[in-house]
Amino acid sequence: MENYDIVVIGGGPAGVACAISAHNTYPAKKIAVIRKDQIALIPCGIPYSLTSLSGVDDDILPDPLVQSNGGDLIIDEVLKKADKILELKSGRKIAYDKLVLAVGSTPVVPPITGTNKEGKNN
Ligand SMILES: Cc1cc2nc3c(=O)[nH]c(=O)nc-3n(C[C@H](O)[C@H](O)[C@H](O)COP(=O)(O)OP(=O)(O)OC[C@H]3O[C@@H](n4cnc5c(N)ncnc54)[C@H](O)[C@@H]3O)c2cc1C
């Protein structure tokens, strides 16, 4: 079992910003960010609109952002949370004192007639 003072589930913009803020505020605390995706993207349309990206690699959120700010980056999926212990898909168990959920969101499709029809994205 691994132990952390602060665990952030989610390695998107919210999770990374939270881990950096936590490290800056509490530099002695042991922090982990758990992210289920191998690669974290910066899903922002603005650079595309401004055509300031030279390629898709420019849109990757750099992993060292977490590590250079005192956090451990764990690529795995959290499946279960009980008694301040997280169970990961790999079988790892992570104990925490404080937990932050930065897992993003799922858009709600409004109940508009026809949204379930074939070709709705065209
Ligand atoms: C195409 C597109 C264009 C956009 N353009 C803009 C823009 O121009 N300007 C703007 O301000 N916003 C834009 N957004 C919105 C912006 O991307 C989101 O607001 C932002 O990504 C939200 O960040 P987040 O960290 O809250 O969540 P997310 O980026 O969704 O990150 C969630 C994280 O949680 C992790 N996770 C979830 N469940 C688990 C689990 N069980 N175990 C481990 N990890 C887990 C995921 O791996 C991921 O790392 C755009 C979004 C899209 C899709």
PDBQT file of the ligand as one rigid body, heavy atoms in Angstrom, charges set to zero:
ROOT
HETATM    1  C1  LIG A 201     -12.704  20.070 -28.421  1.00  0.00    +0.000 C 
HETATM    2  C2  LIG A 201     -12.677  20.910 -27.166  1.00  0.00    +0.000 A 
HETATM    3  C3  LIG A 201     -12.301  22.250 -27.248  1.00  0.00    +0.000 A 
HETATM    4  C4  LIG A 201     -12.278  23.039 -26.101  1.00  0.00    +0.000 A 
HETATM    5  N1  LIG A 201     -11.902  24.349 -26.214  1.00  0.00    +0.000 NA
HETATM    6  C5  LIG A 201     -11.834  25.112 -25.114  1.00  0.00    +0.000 A 
HETATM    7  C6  LIG A 201     -11.407  26.470 -25.202  1.00  0.00    +0.000 A 
HETATM    8  O1  LIG A 201     -11.095  26.963 -26.277  1.00  0.00    +0.000 OA
HETATM    9  N2  LIG A 201     -11.353  27.207 -24.067  1.00  0.00    +0.000 N 
HETATM   10  C7  LIG A 201     -11.687  26.673 -22.846  1.00  0.00    +0.000 A 
HETATM   11  O2  LIG A 201     -11.594  27.381 -21.834  1.00  0.00    +0.000 OA
HETATM   12  N3  LIG A 201     -12.095  25.386 -22.737  1.00  0.00    +0.000 NA
HETATM   13  C8  LIG A 201     -12.180  24.597 -23.823  1.00  0.00    +0.000 A 
HETATM   14  N4  LIG A 201     -12.606  23.312 -23.705  1.00  0.00    +0.000 N 
HETATM   15  C9  LIG A 201     -13.025  22.829 -22.386  1.00  0.00    +0.000 C 
HETATM   16  C10 LIG A 201     -11.835  22.389 -21.546  1.00  0.00    +0.000 C 
HETATM   17  O3  LIG A 201     -11.099  21.444 -22.280  1.00  0.00    +0.000 OA
HETATM   18  C11 LIG A 201     -12.345  21.760 -20.253  1.00  0.00    +0.000 C 
HETATM   19  O4  LIG A 201     -13.023  22.762 -19.529  1.00  0.00    +0.000 OA
HETATM   20  C12 LIG A 201     -11.192  21.195 -19.412  1.00  0.00    +0.000 C 
HETATM   21  O5  LIG A 201     -10.515  20.155 -20.094  1.00  0.00    +0.000 OA
HETATM   22  C13 LIG A 201     -11.727  20.649 -18.110  1.00  0.00    +0.000 C 
HETATM   23  O6  LIG A 201     -10.614  20.225 -17.359  1.00  0.00    +0.000 OA
HETATM   24  P1  LIG A 201     -10.751  19.196 -16.186  1.00  0.00    +0.000 P 
HETATM   25  O7  LIG A 201      -9.377  18.999 -15.650  1.00  0.00    +0.000 OA
HETATM   26  O8  LIG A 201     -11.840  19.651 -15.269  1.00  0.00    +0.000 OA
HETATM   27  O9  LIG A 201     -11.306  17.844 -16.852  1.00  0.00    +0.000 OA
HETATM   28  P2  LIG A 201     -10.696  16.911 -17.997  1.00  0.00    +0.000 P 
HETATM   29  O10 LIG A 201      -9.790  17.678 -18.913  1.00  0.00    +0.000 OA
HETATM   30  O11 LIG A 201     -11.860  16.189 -18.585  1.00  0.00    +0.000 OA
HETATM   31  O12 LIG A 201      -9.790  15.873 -17.196  1.00  0.00    +0.000 OA
HETATM   32  C14 LIG A 201     -10.357  14.832 -16.453  1.00  0.00    +0.000 C 
HETATM   33  C15 LIG A 201      -9.226  13.933 -16.000  1.00  0.00    +0.000 C 
HETATM   34  O13 LIG A 201      -9.765  12.947 -15.122  1.00  0.00    +0.000 OA
HETATM   35  C16 LIG A 201      -9.169  11.691 -15.420  1.00  0.00    +0.000 C 
HETATM   36  N5  LIG A 201     -10.065  10.654 -14.890  1.00  0.00    +0.000 N 
HETATM   37  C17 LIG A 201     -11.414  10.602 -14.962  1.00  0.00    +0.000 A 
HETATM   38  N6  LIG A 201     -11.886   9.542 -14.307  1.00  0.00    +0.000 NA
HETATM   39  C18 LIG A 201     -10.797   8.913 -13.782  1.00  0.00    +0.000 A 
HETATM   40  C19 LIG A 201     -10.620   7.737 -13.002  1.00  0.00    +0.000 A 
HETATM   41  N7  LIG A 201     -11.657   6.989 -12.587  1.00  0.00    +0.000 N 
HETATM   42  N8  LIG A 201      -9.361   7.363 -12.665  1.00  0.00    +0.000 NA
HETATM   43  C20 LIG A 201      -8.284   8.105 -13.053  1.00  0.00    +0.000 A 
HETATM   44  N9  LIG A 201      -8.398   9.230 -13.794  1.00  0.00    +0.000 NA
HETATM   45  C21 LIG A 201      -9.638   9.620 -14.157  1.00  0.00    +0.000 A 
HETATM   46  C22 LIG A 201      -8.967  11.710 -16.927  1.00  0.00    +0.000 C 
HETATM   47  O14 LIG A 201      -7.974  10.773 -17.312  1.00  0.00    +0.000 OA
HETATM   48  C23 LIG A 201      -8.502  13.152 -17.118  1.00  0.00    +0.000 C 
HETATM   49  O15 LIG A 201      -7.105  13.246 -16.905  1.00  0.00    +0.000 OA
HETATM   50  C24 LIG A 201     -12.641  22.487 -24.843  1.00  0.00    +0.000 A 
HETATM   51  C25 LIG A 201     -13.015  21.125 -24.779  1.00  0.00    +0.000 A 
HETATM   52  C26 LIG A 201     -13.020  20.346 -25.912  1.00  0.00    +0.000 A 
HETATM   53  C27 LIG A 201     -13.435  18.899 -25.810  1.00  0.00    +0.000 C 
ENDROOT
TORSDOF 0
